[in-house]
Amino acid sequence: MKRSIKTGMQKLGVVGGMGTETSCKFCLALNARVRSALDRQPDISMDVLPLSKKAQERIIKGKRCEEHFELMKKSVLSLQGGGCDFIVIPCNTVHIFLDELRKISTVPILSIMEEVAGFCSDKGFTKVGVVGSSMTIRSRLHEKELSNKGIAVVLPHRADQDFLDDLVLHILDGSFTQAHKRRFAKIIEGLALQGAESIILACTDFGGLVSEKDVGIPTVDTLGVLEDATFDRIIKGAKRP
């Protein structure tokens, strides 16, 4: 493996395709930030996984899907073999495979949950709401890391969780409506009433659905937090031309 000799810039590998538009949005945002900071484009390789719609629905609703894991395993091995210095996965739900993927990877894989917990701790939050897929919630992916920082968690009720799963699927196929956004805002407001000081948007496709002005409480965009951590790592040690 080798990184860019001229720039010292870290080469990024992106395991994408869980939400293809979101993965592309992530890479485009990084591209703009790195170009602005260093006057050159970042070195990024993105692998878009050929996932079936059935596999997506299965994992979102809380059932482990081996199709996901095998494709992600293949992707990680391919990206590290292509010279990537580190890897990110811009999807909260599939972080259920993170520990297994880290065991087979020879390069670091950043964790959305670890980065978000650190962000919330730095902000001084003591109690947060979490909205995401059933797999993310049931696996306590964010809850475990937040607990390590002494941060309590408030979760949606069962009926609201079922709606959130369907919302993710509607976003993925482009069929969500204003009615979906209004229900989403109501769920967030309900978590605020339970004492949440901020709401973690624990699905990278949830960013931008509502503004903090709409819901009256700060939100934590997990895609944005991952983007910040990735940007910092890319430019570390890089030099302007």
N, C-alpha and C positions, 0 to 999 in steps of 0.2 A: 504494500500500500504506500502511496505517496501523496502528500498534499501539495498545493501550489507553491513551487519553489520561489517564484518571484514576489509573491505577496505575503506569504506566511498565513494566508487566510484559511480558516478551517473549511473543509469540504463537507457539505450537508447532504445527508440521505433522508428522503421523506417517503415513508410508507403511506401511500395515499389511496383514495378511492372508496373509503367508507362513505364519504360524502364528497364526490369528485369536485364539485364546485367550491366547496369549502377548502379542500386541499389546494386547489389552484389559487384561491383567494389568499391563502396563507403564503404561498410561494411568491405571488405577485407583490404582496405587502413587504415581504423581506427584500425582494429585489429593489423596490423603490427606496427602502431605508438604507440599504448597503450602498447603493449608487450615490445617494445623497451624502453619506458619511465618508465614502472612500473614493468617489469618482470612478468606480468600476463595478461591474455586476458581480454578484456572489456566485460561488461554485456550488450549484445545486443539482442533484439527481433525484427525480421523483419517480417512484414506481407505482403506477395505478393498478390496483388489484382488480381482476375480472370477477367480481362477486356477483352471485345471483341475487335476485330480489328476495327469494325465499330465505336465503342465508341471512340477509340483512334483517328481515322481519324476525327471524328466529332469535338472533342474538339481542336485538333491541328489546324484545319482550322477556328476556331473562333466561334463555336457554343456550348453553354452550354449543358452539357450532365448529366442528372440526375443519370444515371447509375454510373458515376464517383463519384458524391457526396455521394450517398447512400453507396457505397462500402467504401469510405474514412471515412465517419461518423462511420460506423461499425468498421472499423479498429482502429480509434482513441479510441473509447470506449473500444475495446478489449485490446489494448496496455496499456491504463491507468489502466484498471482492472487487468492487469497482473503485476502491480507494477512498470511500467516505470516511471522514474522521469521527463523525458521530451521526446518530439517527434520531429522528423525531417521528411521532405518530399523531397527527392532528385529529384524534378521535378519542373521546373519553371512554366509551363503552369497551373498545377492544383492549384497553389497558388491563383487562382481566388476564391477558396473556403476557403481560410485561415481565413477570418474574421468569417465566419459561423462555422468553425471547432473550432476556439478558444472559441466561445461562449458556446460550449457544452463540451469542455475539461476542466478537473480539474487540468491538468498539463500543463506547458508551451509548446508551439509549436514554434520552431524557424522559422524565415522567411528568405528565401534566399534573398529577395529584401532588407530587412533591413540590413542584413550582408554585402551585396555587396555595398550598398550605403555608409555604413560606411567605407568599404575598399577603395572605390574610393575617398572619402573625405580625408582619411588619406594619400593617395598617391598624393593629391593635384590636381587631375584632375578637369578641369572646363567644359570640353565638351567631351562626349563619344558617340560612336556608339553602337547600341544595335541590335543584331541579335537573333531571336527566332521565336517561332511559332506565327501565326496570333492572337491566343487568348492572348498570352503574350503581344504582341505589341498593339493590339486594346484596351486591358484593361488597358494599361498604368501602368502595374504592377511595372516595374522598374522606369519608368519615374516619377511616383508620389514620390517615395522615394528619387530619385536623385534630384528632384526639391527641396525637403525639405533641401537638403544639398547645394543648389545653383549650381547644376551641370546641364548643358544643354545637350540635347540629339539629336542625328542625327539618322534617321531611314532609312531602305532600301526603294527603289522605289517599286511600286505595283508588277511589274513583278518579281523582285527579291524576294519579300515576298512570292509570290506563289511558287517560286522555293524552298525557305527555308522550307515551309510546306511539300513539297514533299520530300525534303532531310531528314527531321525527320522521315518520314514514311519509306524511303529506309533504314535508319540506323536501325530502329526497326526491319525490316524484313531481315536485312543483305544483302541488294542488292545494296548498294551504291558503286560507282566506282571512279576511279581516275578523271574522267571527272567531277563528282559531286564535288570533292575536289577542282579542278581548278576553277570551277564557284564560289564556296564558297569563295575562296581566292580573286577572282575578286570583289565580293560584299564588302568584308572587305576593300580592297584597295580603292574602291569608297567612302566608308564612311570616310576613312582617308583623301581623297582629299577634303571632305566637312568640314574638320577642326577637326575631332575626334582625341583626344589625345590617346585614348585607345578604344578597342572594347570589350564590354561585351558579352560573349558567353552565352546568356540568354536561353539556352537549355542545360541541363546537359549532353545530348548526343553529343554535339558539341566539347567537350574537346578532344584534341588530333588529330582533323581532319587536322589542320594546325598548324605550329609552328610560333612563332613571327618572326623568320628568314625568313619564306616563305612570310609573308605579310608586313614586315617592320614596324610594329606597335605593341605596347604591347597589349596583350589580357588578359581579366579577366575571368578565368574559374570559373563559378558559383558553380560547384560541389566542386572544390578545396576550395573556400571560405567557403562553408557550412561545409566542412570537418574540416577546421581549427577551426571554431567556435564550432563545436561539440566536437572535441578533447579537446579543452580548458575546456569545461563544464564537460566532463567525468572525467578528472583527477583532477579537482578542489577539493582539500581536500583529495584526495586519498593518501594512504601511501604505500610505498614499503613493501613487506613481510619481 
